[in-house]
């Protein structure tokens, strides 16, 4: 996808979520439309950022905390991904028609029978017209902007020493020009390689070019193996690659997003750190990728998940953990950082690690269930794994009718949330099915009985005659979009009159055209102002399931039109302006793209 922008050379660029993501399952970096790196954490997703301009942008994007290749007199930019890859290509043009092209990526390819994915960013630039003048600005910052960065110079590199981290920039550009951020004429190809403080084994341009070729080949081979729907293939490919880049492959954890503290709505205070692994979100990610026949992400994630389960010894499971299995993720506010467009606070850590969210037990079982059925996997689920999952089922059975913070992580209100009870039912239901695969017929009977009991309780107490809908809590009356998951997890047949009525009620109360808010009741911050993208995708799925296919397709196309210029989505959007809000890119939202396309697409049989 290609878009054009016009910016004034005299104006500080405004922060926005018109960002592209490059990554390699070790690091991820955000680039704006002019190829400025405005967000990147190293050496892990949850490390302090080395480029943090996105969250210090009260007066526009500052130069500090960025890595930029600027074109003198720039008037126009173009940006797109190379098809089927995670390589971003940006072209900058001046008023004379002089132009440059910048290719950005994080190396990822197979070498010596393993994946090479260093904590490194590579930028390759070349002139494409005339005699363009550029300057290269590299200003990393450590300690959330509070620490000092010491720069030392070598023959072909600059070394940046920050709080707890040392980075080396190997470059074929003149070191003096890079060090001083001087303007010069770009006469030929140049490369920047920012990463570990290690000497390169070959020439800088040759290495960068080789890394780009091999990274492109890796992603194209990965994409080629996807079982794509007939329609919306480009959107699905971009979503799949983005989800893959959100997995920290060293451990297998999948983060909810790669940013922190992008507000859910302007000046709302709903600023959270999403750079951790929510078991709920991760389940939806692996389910979406499994639907495309990409099971490697699930296999890697399950290694991380079973490590979590073995650490809790069958007891309480937190809704989220750190990507290195960290259980304690204390939440704090970063002093001195203005926040996205000045809309602080900037938070590190997430208080939700202290919550009781009972749907997590269903997310665990559902996330692992396929491993007991899928004969393609290198390691299928066994009796030892089943014992761990049964412990989660026992927790689901014990807690299915107990109050919790719910799927939306309410901080000051506990109820018996319907979505939590629903996922507890799903845990018991799937354990019954796994029991049969493992020839554990007595266990299957036990789990079937428990699932039936929970199901009966939900049907009796979550249905509101007054609202003619399933409501957000047992014996409650407020509406909540999370009950749309009833069809997705197989709790009810989609055309059950109660589910159909619920869809209508949610559209009337929470809908805004094709968009949908999460819930109607006020929370700690008041009523939600923006549409929650995954809820809008849940509505699309529900419409298709109940037979309103044309409306589902129209709503799906409207949602796709709200992606940014390179096909990515955040957590929330303004239904009037279409502007994206919330952390970015949001895995939940990218999952919605895949699921919507898979649900709505015409069959391949219709054309072949």
For each residue, the residues with C-beta under 8 A, 3 or more apart:
1: 80 81 234 238 565 566 567
2: 78 79 80 565
3: 33 78 79 565 566
4: 76 77 78
5: 18 33 34 76 77
6: 75 76
7: 11 13 34 74 75 77
8: 11
9: 73 74 75
10:
11: 7 8 60
12: 59 60 61 62
13: 7 32 34 36 60 61
14: 57 60 61 341
15: 38 53 54 57 60 61 340 341
16: 19 32 579 580
17: 262 564 570 579 580 581 584
18: 5 32 33 564 565
19: 16 30 31 32 38 39 54 564 568 584
20: 30 31 79 81 88 104 566 568
21: 28 29 30 31 86 242 245 258 568 585
22: 28 29 31 86 87 88 104 105 106 121 245
23: 26 27 28 29 86 106 245 246 258
24: 27 86 105 106 107 108 117 118 215 245
25: 108 115 117 244 245 247 248 249
26: 23 43 44 106 117 118 119 248 249 250
27: 23 24 40 41 42 43 44 45 106 119 120 121
28: 21 22 23 40 41 45 106 245 246 258
29: 21 22 23 37 39 40 51 104 106 121
30: 19 20 21 37 38 39 40 54 258 259 584
31: 19 20 21 22 35 36 37 38 79 88 90 104
32: 13 16 18 19 35 36 38 61
33: 3 5 18 77 79 90 565
34: 5 7 13 68 70 74 77 90 92
35: 31 32 68 69 77 79 88 90 92 102 104 123
36: 13 31 32 53 61 66 67 68
37: 29 30 31 40 51 66 67 68 104 121
38: 15 19 30 31 32 51 53 54 61 65 66
39: 19 29 30 49 51 52 53 54 55 258 259
40: 27 28 29 30 37 49 50 51 67 121
41: 27 28 44 45 46 47 48 49 50 258 275
42: 27 47 50 119 165 167 195
43: 26 27 47 119 165 196
44: 26 27 41 47 119 248 323 324
45: 27 28 41 248 255 258 275 323
46: 41 255 275 276 322 323
47: 41 42 43 44 165
48: 41 142 143 144 163 164 165
49: 39 40 41 52 55 65 141 144
50: 40 41 42 140 141 142 162 165 167
51: 29 37 38 39 40 65 66 67 140 141
52: 39 49 55 56 65 141 144 145 337
53: 15 36 38 39 56 57 61 62 63 64 65 66
54: 15 19 30 38 39 57 61 259 262 340
55: 39 49 52 260 261 337 338 339 340 346
56: 52 53 62 64 65 145 337 338 339
57: 14 15 53 54 60 61 62 338 339 340 341 342
58: 338 339 341 342
59: 12 62 342
60: 11 12 13 14 15 57
61: 12 13 14 15 32 36 38 53 54 57 66
62: 12 53 56 57 59 65 66
63: 53 66 68 137 139
64: 53 56 139 141 145
65: 38 49 51 52 53 56 62 139 140 141 145
66: 36 37 38 51 53 61 62 63 137 139
67: 36 37 40 51 121 123 137 138 139 140 192 194
68: 34 35 36 37 63 136 137
69: 35 92 100 102 123 125 134 135 136 137
70: 34 74 134 135 136 137
71: 74 92 93 94 98 99 100 132 133 134
72: 94 132 133 134 135 183
73: 9 94 95 96
74: 7 9 34 70 71 77 92 93 94
75: 6 7 9 93 94 95
76: 4 5 6 92 93
77: 4 5 7 33 34 35 74 90 91 92 93
78: 2 3 4 90 91 93
79: 2 3 20 31 33 35 88 89 90 91 565 566
80: 1 2 88 89 566
81: 1 20 85 86 87 88 89 238 566 567
82: 85 87 88 89 216
83: 234 237
84: 219 220 223 224 237 241
85: 81 82 105 215 216 219 220 223 241
86: 21 22 23 24 81 105 106 108 215 219 241 245
87: 22 81 82 103 104 105 212 215 216 219
88: 20 22 31 35 79 80 81 82 103 104 105 566
89: 79 80 81 82 101 102 103 104
90: 31 33 34 35 77 78 79 101 102 104
91: 77 78 79 99 100 101 102 128
92: 34 35 69 71 74 76 77 99 100 102 132
93: 71 74 75 76 77 78 97 98 99 129
94: 71 72 73 74 75 97 98 99 132
95: 73 75
96: 73 130
97: 93 94 129 130
98: 71 93 94 127 129 130 131 132 133
99: 71 91 92 93 94 127 128 129 130 132
100: 69 71 91 92 125 126 127 128 132 134 186
101: 89 90 91 125 126 128
102: 35 69 89 90 91 92 123 124 125
103: 87 88 89 123 124 125 212
104: 20 22 29 31 35 37 87 88 89 90 121 122 123
105: 22 24 85 86 87 88 121 122 211 212 215
106: 22 23 24 26 27 28 29 86 117 120 121 122 215
107: 24 116 117 118 120 122 211 214 215
108: 24 25 86 115 116 117 215 218 219
109: 115 116 211 214 215 217 218
110: 113 114 115 116 218
111: 114 116 214
112: 116
113: 110
114: 110 111
115: 25 108 109 110 249
116: 107 108 109 110 111 112
117: 24 25 26 106 107 108 249
118: 24 26 107 195 196
119: 26 27 42 43 44 195 196
120: 27 106 107 193 194 195 196
121: 22 27 29 37 40 67 104 105 106 192 193 194 195
122: 104 105 106 107 191 192 193 194 208 211 212
123: 35 67 69 102 103 104 191 192 193 194
124: 102 103 189 190 191 192 208 209 212
125: 69 100 101 102 103 134 186 189 190 191 192
126: 100 101 186 188 189 190
127: 98 99 100 130 131 132 186 187 188
128: 91 99 100 101
129: 93 97 98 99 132
130: 96 97 98 99 127
131: 98 127 185 187
132: 71 72 92 94 98 99 100 127 129 185 186
133: 71 72 98 183 184 185 186
134: 69 70 71 72 100 125 183 184 185 186
135: 69 70 72 177 181 182 183 184
136: 68 69 70 171 173 177 178 181 192
137: 63 66 67 68 69 70 181
138: 67 158 160 169 178 192 194
139: 63 64 65 66 67 149
140: 50 51 65 67 149 160 162 167 194
141: 49 50 51 52 64 65 144 145 147 149 162
142: 48 50 147 149 162 163 164 165
143: 48 146 147 162 163 164
144: 48 49 52 141 334 336 337 346 348
145: 52 56 64 65 141 334 336 337
146: 143 335 336
147: 141 142 143 162 163
148: 162
149: 139 140 141 142 160 161 162
150: 160 161 162
151: 158 159 160 161 179
152: 158 159 161
153: 157 158 159 175 179
154: 157 158 159 175
155: 175
156: 170 171 172 175 204
157: 153 154 168 169 170 171 175
158: 138 151 152 153 154 168 169 171 175 178 179
159: 151 152 153 154 166 167 168 169 197
160: 138 140 149 150 151 166 167 168 169
161: 149 150 151 152 165 166
162: 50 140 141 142 143 147 148 149 150 165 166 167
163: 48 142 143 147
164: 48 142 143
165: 42 43 47 48 50 142 161 162
166: 159 160 161 162 197
167: 42 50 140 159 160 162 194 195 196 197
168: 157 158 159 160 194 195 196 197 198
169: 138 157 158 159 160 178 192 193 194
170: 156 157 191 192 193 194 200 204
171: 136 156 157 158 175 178 190 191 192 193 204
172: 156 189 190 191 203 204 205
173: 136 177 178 190 191 192
174: 177 178 184
175: 153 154 155 156 157 158 171 178 179
176: 179 180 182
177: 135 136 173 174 180 181 182 184
178: 136 138 158 169 171 173 174 175 181
179: 151 153 158 175 176
180: 176 177
181: 135 136 137 177 178
182: 135 176 177
183: 72 133 134 135
184: 133 134 135 174 177
185: 131 132 133 134
186: 100 125 126 127 132 133 134 190
187: 127 131
188: 126 127
189: 124 125 126 172 205
190: 124 125 126 171 172 173 186 205
191: 122 123 124 125 170 171 172 173 204 205 207 208 209
192: 67 121 122 123 124 125 136 138 169 170 171 173 208
193: 120 121 122 123 169 170 171 200 204 207 208
194: 67 120 121 122 123 138 140 167 168 169 170
195: 42 118 119 120 121 167 168 198
196: 43 118 119 120 167 168
197: 159 166 167 168
198: 168 195
199:
200: 170 193 203 204 207
201: 207
202: 206 207 210
203: 172 200 206 207
204: 156 170 171 172 191 193 200 207 208
205: 172 189 190 191 208 209
206: 202 203 209 210
207: 191 193 200 201 202 203 204 210 211
208: 122 124 191 192 193 204 205 211 212
209: 124 191 205 206 212 213
210: 202 206 207 213 214
211: 105 107 109 122 207 208 214 215
212: 87 103 105 122 124 208 209 215 216
213: 209 210 216 217
214: 107 109 111 210 211 217 218
215: 24 85 86 87 105 106 107 108 109 211 212 218 219
216: 82 85 87 212 213 219 220
217: 109 213 214 220 221
218: 108 109 110 214 215 221 222
219: 84 85 86 87 108 215 216 222 223 241
220: 84 85 216 217 223 224
221: 217 218 224 225
222: 218 219 225 226 241 244 294
223: 84 85 219 220 226 237 240 241
224: 84 220 221
225: 221 222 293 294
226: 222 223 236 237 240 292 293 294
227: 291 292 293
228: 233 236 237 292
229: 232 233 236 597 598 601
230: 233 601 602 603 604 606 607
231: 597 600 601 602
232: 229 235 236 556 560 593 596 597 600 601
233: 228 229 230 236 237 597
234: 1 83 237 238 567
235: 232 238 239 560 563 567 593 597
236: 226 228 229 232 233 239 240 292 593 594 597 598
237: 83 84 223 226 228 233 234 240 241
238: 1 81 234 235 241 242 566 567 568 593
239: 235 236 242 243 288 567 590 591 593 594
240: 223 226 236 237 243 244 288 289 292 294 594
241: 84 85 86 219 222 223 237 238 244 245
242: 21 238 239 245 246 568 585 590
243: 239 240 246 247 254 285 288 289 297 587 590 591 594
244: 25 222 240 241 247 289 294 297
245: 21 22 23 24 25 28 86 241 242
246: 23 28 242 243 254 255 256 257 258 285 585 587
247: 25 243 244 252 253 254 255 285 297 300 301
248: 25 26 44 45 251 252 253 254 255 323
249: 25 26 115 117 252 300
250: 26
251: 248 303 304 307 323 324 325
252: 247 248 249 300 301 302 303 304 305
253: 247 248 276 277 282 301 304 321 322 323 324 325
254: 243 246 247 248 277 281 282 285 286 297 301 587
255: 45 46 246 247 248 258 274 275 276 277 323 587
256: 246 274 275 276 277 278 281 320 583 586 587 588
257: 246 274 275 570 571 582 583 584 585 586 587
258: 21 23 28 30 39 41 45 246 255 274 275 583 584 585
259: 30 39 54 262 274 275 583 584
260: 55 271 272 273 274 275 346 347 348 583
261: 55 271 272 273 339 340 344 345 346 347 583
262: 17 54 259 271 340 570 571 581 582 583 584
263: 266 267 268 269 270 271 339 340 343 581 582
264: 268 270 271 528 529 530 571 572 581 582
265: 268 270 528 529 530 572 574 581
266: 263 343 529 581
267: 263 343
268: 263 264 265 271 343 525 529
269: 263 345 525
270: 263 264 265 525
271: 260 261 262 263 264 268 339 340 343 344 345 346 347
272: 260 261 347 350 583
273: 260 261 276 331 347 348 349 350
274: 255 256 257 258 259 260 350 571 583 586
275: 41 45 46 255 256 257 258 259 260 323
276: 46 253 255 256 273 320 321 322 323 329 350 353
277: 253 254 255 256 281 282 304 320 321 322 323
278: 256 281 282 319 320
279: 282 283 305 308 317 319 320 321 360 363 364 367
280: 283 284 319 357 359 360 363 407
281: 254 256 277 278 284 285 587 588
282: 253 254 277 278 279 285 286 301 305 363 367
283: 279 280 286 287 363 364 366 367
284: 280 281 287 288 587 588 591
285: 243 246 247 254 281 282 288 289 297 301 587 591
286: 254 282 283 289 290 297 298 301 367 370
287: 283 284 290 291 366 367 591
288: 239 240 243 284 285 291 292 590 591 594 595
289: 240 243 244 285 286 292 294 295 297 298 594
290: 286 287 293 294 295 298 370
291: 227 287 288 594 595 598
292: 226 227 228 236 240 288 289 594 598
293: 225 226 227 290
294: 222 225 226 240 244 289 290 297
295: 289 290 298 299 370 374 376 377
296: 299 300
297: 243 244 247 254 285 286 289 294 300 301
298: 286 289 290 295 301 302 367 370 371
299: 295 296 302 303 371 377 378 379
300: 247 249 252 296 297 303 304
301: 247 252 253 254 282 285 286 297 298 304 305 367
302: 252 298 299 305 306 367 368 371
303: 251 252 299 300 306 307
304: 251 252 253 277 300 301 307 308 325
305: 252 279 282 301 302 308 309 364 367 368
306: 302 303 309 310 368 385 388
307: 251 303 304 310 311 325
308: 279 304 305 311 312 317 321 325
309: 305 306 312 314 317 364 388 389 391 392
310: 306 307 313 388
311: 307 308 325 327
312: 308 309 315 316 317
313: 310
314: 309 388 391 392 394 395
315: 312 395
316: 312 356 395
317: 279 308 309 312 360 361 364 392 395
318: 321 327 353 354 355 360
319: 278 279 280 352 353 355 357 360 409
320: 256 276 277 278 279 329 350 352 353
321: 253 276 277 279 308 318 325 326 327 329 353
322: 46 253 276 277 325 326 327 329
323: 44 45 46 248 251 253 255 275 276 277 326
324: 44 251 253
325: 251 253 304 307 308 311 321 322
326: 321 322 323 329
327: 311 318 321 322 353
328: 353
329: 276 320 321 322 326 349 350 353
330: 349
331: 273 347 348 349 350 351
332: 347 348 349
333: 344 345 346 347 348
334: 144 145 337 345 346 347 348
335: 146
336: 144 145 146
337: 52 55 56 144 145 334 344 346
338: 55 56 57 58 342 344
339: 55 56 57 58 261 263 271 342 343 344 345 346
340: 15 54 55 57 261 262 263 271 343
341: 14 15 57 58
342: 57 58 59 338 339
343: 263 266 267 268 271 339 340
344: 261 271 333 337 338 339
345: 261 269 271 333 334 339
346: 55 144 260 261 271 333 334 337 339
347: 260 261 271 272 273 331 332 333 334 350
348: 144 260 273 331 332 333 334
349: 273 329 330 331 332 353
350: 272 273 274 276 320 329 331 347 353
351: 331 354 355 411
352: 319 320 355 357 405 409
353: 276 318 319 320 321 327 328 329 349 350
354: 318 351
355: 318 319 351 352 404 405 409
356: 316 399 404 405 414
357: 280 319 352 360 404 405 406 407 409 420
358: 361 395 396 399 400 402 404 417 420 421 423 424
359: 280 362 363 404 406 407 417 419 420 422 423 424
360: 279 280 317 318 319 357 363 364 423
361: 317 358 364 365 392 393 395 396 399 423 424 427
362: 359 365 366 396 422 423 424 425 426 427 489
363: 279 280 282 283 359 360 366 367 423
364: 279 283 305 309 317 360 361 367 368 389 392 427
365: 361 362 368 369 389 392 393 396 426 427 430 431
366: 283 287 362 363 369 423 426 427 430 489
367: 279 282 283 286 287 298 301 302 305 363 364
368: 302 305 306 364 365 371 372 381 385 389
369: 365 366 372 373 430 433 434
370: 286 290 295 298 373 374
371: 298 299 302 368 374 377 379 380 381 385
372: 368 369 380 381 385 386 434 437 438
373: 369 370 437
374: 295 370 371 377 380
375: 380
376: 295
377: 295 299 371 374 380
378: 299
379: 299 371
380: 371 372 374 375 377
381: 368 371 372 385 386 434
382: 385 386
383: 386 387 438
384: 387 388
385: 306 368 371 372 381 382 388 389
386: 372 381 382 383 389 390 434 435 438 440
387: 383 384 390 391
388: 306 309 310 314 384 385 391 392
389: 309 364 365 368 385 386 392 393 431 434
390: 386 387 393 394 431 443
391: 309 314 387 388 394 395
392: 309 314 317 361 364 365 388 389 395 396 427
393: 361 365 389 390 396 397 427 428 431 447 450
394: 314 390 391 397 398
395: 314 315 316 317 358 361 391 392 398 399
396: 358 361 362 365 392 393 399 400 423 424 427 428
397: 393 394 400 424 428 450 454
398: 394 395 402
399: 356 358 361 395 396 402 404 424
400: 358 396 397 420 421 424 425 454 457
401: 416 421 457 474
402: 358 398 399 416
403: 414 415 416
404: 355 356 357 358 359 399 414 415 416 417 420
405: 352 355 356 357 409 410 411 413 414
406: 357 359 409 410 415 417 419 420 472 473 482
407: 280 357 359 417 419 420 482
408: 480 482 518 519 523
409: 319 352 355 357 405 406
410: 405 406 413 414 523 524
411: 351 405 524
412: 524
413: 405 410 523 524
414: 356 403 404 405 410
415: 403 404 406 472 473 474 476
416: 401 402 403 404 420 421 473 474 475
417: 358 359 404 406 407 420 421 472 473 480 482
418: 421 422 458 462 470 471 472 473 474 476 480 482 483
419: 359 406 407 422 423 472 480 482 483 485
420: 357 358 359 400 404 406 407 416 417 423 424
421: 358 400 401 416 417 418 424 425 454 457 458 462 474
422: 359 362 418 419 425 426 458 483 485 486 489 491
423: 358 359 360 361 362 363 366 396 419 420 426 427 485 489
424: 358 359 361 362 396 397 399 400 420 421 427 428 454
425: 362 400 421 422 428 429 451 454 455 458 491
426: 362 365 366 422 423 429 430 489 490 491
427: 361 362 364 365 366 392 393 396 423 424 430 431
428: 393 396 397 424 425 431 432 447 448 450 451 454
429: 425 426 432 433 447 448 451 490
430: 365 366 369 426 427 433 434
431: 365 389 390 393 427 428 434 435 443 447
432: 428 429 435 436 443 444 445 447 448 451
433: 369 429 430 436 437 444
434: 369 372 381 386 389 430 431 437 438
435: 386 431 432 438 440 441 443 444 447
436: 432 433 439 440 441 444
437: 372 373 433 434
438: 372 383 386 434 435
439: 436
440: 386 435 436 443 444
441: 435 436 444 445
442: 445 446
443: 390 431 432 435 440 446 447
444: 432 433 435 436 440 441 447 448
445: 432 441 442 448 449
446: 442 443 449 450
447: 393 428 429 431 432 435 443 444 450 451
448: 428 429 432 444 445 451 452
449: 445 446 452 453
450: 393 397 428 446 447 453 454
451: 425 428 429 432 447 448 454 455
452: 448 449 455 456
453: 449 450 456 457
454: 397 400 421 424 425 428 450 451 457 458
455: 425 451 452 458 459 491
456: 452 453 459 460
457: 400 401 421 453 454 460 461 474
458: 418 421 422 425 454 455 461 462 474 491
459: 455 456 462 463
460: 456 457 463
461: 457 458 474 475
462: 418 421 458 459 470 471 473 474 476 483
463: 459 460 469 470 471 498
464: 467 468 469 470 471 476 477
465: 468
466: 477
467: 464 471 477 479 505
468: 464 465 501 502 504 505
469: 463 464 479 483 501 502 504 505 506
470: 418 462 463 464 483 486 498 499 502
471: 418 462 463 464 467 476 477 478 479 480 483
472: 406 415 417 418 419 476 478 479 480 482 483 519 521
473: 406 415 416 417 418 462 476 478
474: 401 415 416 418 421 457 458 461 462
475: 416 461
476: 415 418 462 464 471 472 473
477: 464 466 467 471
478: 471 472 473 519 520 521
479: 467 469 471 472 505 506 509 510 519 520
480: 408 417 418 419 471 472 483 518 519 520 521
481: 484 506 510 516 517 518 519 532 535 538 539
482: 406 407 408 417 418 419 472 485 518 519 535
483: 418 419 422 462 469 470 471 472 480 486 502 506
484: 481 487 488 502 503 506 535 538 539 541 542
485: 419 422 423 482 488 489 491 538
486: 422 470 483 489 491 492 499 502
487: 484 490 491 492 494 499 541 542 545
488: 484 485 538 541
489: 362 366 422 423 426 485 486
490: 426 429 487
491: 422 425 426 455 458 485 486 487
492: 486 487 496 498 499
493: 496 499
494: 487 499 500 542 545 546
495: 499 500 545 546 547
496: 492 493 499 500
497: 500 501
498: 463 470 492 501 502
499: 470 486 487 492 493 494 495 496 502 503 542 546
500: 494 495 496 497 503 504 546
501: 468 469 497 498 504 505
502: 468 469 470 483 484 486 498 499 505 506
503: 484 499 500 506 507 539 542 543 546
504: 468 469 500 501 507 508
505: 467 468 469 479 501 502 508 509
506: 469 479 481 483 484 502 503 509 510 511 516 539
507: 503 504 510 511 516 539
508: 504 505 511
509: 479 505 506 520
510: 479 481 506 507 516 517 518 519 520 535
511: 506 507 508 515 516 539
512: 515 516 517 531 575
513: 558 575
514: 536 539 540 554 555 558 559
515: 511 512 531 536 559 573 575
516: 481 506 507 510 511 512 531 532 535 536 538 539
517: 481 510 512 520 528 530 531 532 535
518: 408 480 481 482 510 528 532 535
519: 408 472 478 479 480 481 482 510 523 528
520: 478 479 480 509 510 517 527
521: 472 478 480 527
522: 526 527
523: 408 410 413 519 526 527 528
524: 410 411 412 413
525: 268 269 270
526: 522 523
527: 520 521 522 523
528: 264 265 517 518 519 523 532
529: 264 265 266 268 574
530: 264 265 517 572 573 574 575 581 582
531: 512 515 516 517 535 536 572 573 574 575
532: 481 516 517 518 528 535 536 571 572
533: 536 537 559 569 570 571 572 573 586 588 589 592
534: 537 538 571 586 588 589 591 592
535: 481 482 484 510 516 517 518 531 532 538 539
536: 514 515 516 531 532 533 539 540 555 559 592
537: 533 534 540 541 556 559 589 591 592 593 595 596
538: 481 484 485 488 516 534 535 541 542 592
539: 481 484 503 506 507 511 514 516 535 536 542 543 555
540: 514 536 537 543 544 552 555 556 559 592 596 599 600
541: 484 487 488 537 538 544 545 552 595 596 599
542: 484 487 494 499 503 538 539 545 546
543: 503 539 540 546 548 549 551 552 555
544: 540 541 548 549 552 599 600
545: 487 494 495 541 542 599
546: 494 495 499 500 503 542 543
547: 495
548: 543 544 551 552
549: 543 544 552 553 600
550: 553 554
551: 543 548 554 555
552: 540 541 543 544 548 549 555 556 596 599 600
553: 549 550 556 557 600
554: 514 550 551 557 558
555: 514 536 539 540 543 551 552 558 559
556: 232 537 540 552 553 559 560 596 597 600
557: 553 554 560 561
558: 513 514 554 555 561 562
559: 514 515 533 536 537 540 555 556 562 563 592 593 596
560: 232 235 556 557 563 593
561: 557 558 578
562: 558 559 569 573 578 580
563: 235 559 560 567 568 569 593
564: 17 18 19 567 568 569 580
565: 1 2 3 18 33 79
566: 1 3 20 79 80 81 88 238
567: 1 81 234 235 238 239 563 564
568: 19 20 21 238 242 563 564 584 585 590
569: 533 562 563 564 573 580 584 585 586 589 590 592 593
570: 17 257 262 533 573 580 581 582 583 584 585 586 589
571: 257 262 264 274 532 533 534 581 582 583 584 586 588 589
572: 264 265 530 531 532 533 580 581 582
573: 515 530 531 533 562 569 570 578 579 580 581
574: 265 529 530 531 577 578 579 581
575: 512 513 515 530 531 578
576:
577: 574
578: 561 562 573 574 575
579: 16 17 573 574
580: 16 17 562 564 569 570 572 573 584
581: 17 262 263 264 265 266 530 570 571 572 573 574
582: 257 262 263 264 530 570 571 572 586
583: 256 257 258 259 260 261 262 272 274 570 571 586
584: 17 19 30 257 258 259 262 568 569 570 571 580
585: 21 242 246 257 258 568 569 570 589 590
586: 256 257 274 533 534 569 570 571 582 583 589 590
587: 243 246 254 255 256 257 281 284 285 590 591
588: 256 281 284 533 534 571 591 592
589: 533 534 537 569 570 571 585 586 592 593
590: 239 242 243 288 568 569 585 586 587 593 594
591: 239 243 284 285 287 288 534 537 587 588 594 595
592: 533 534 536 537 538 540 559 569 588 589 595 596
593: 232 235 236 238 239 537 559 560 563 569 589 590 596 597
594: 236 239 240 243 288 289 291 292 590 591 597 598
595: 288 291 537 541 591 592 598 599
596: 232 537 540 541 552 556 559 592 593 599 600
597: 229 231 232 233 235 236 556 593 594 600 601
598: 229 236 291 292 594 595 601
599: 540 541 544 545 552 595 596
600: 231 232 540 544 549 552 553 556 596 597
601: 229 230 231 232 597 598
602: 230 231 606 607
603: 230 606
604: 230 607 608
605: 608
606: 230 602 603
607: 230 602 604
608: 604 605
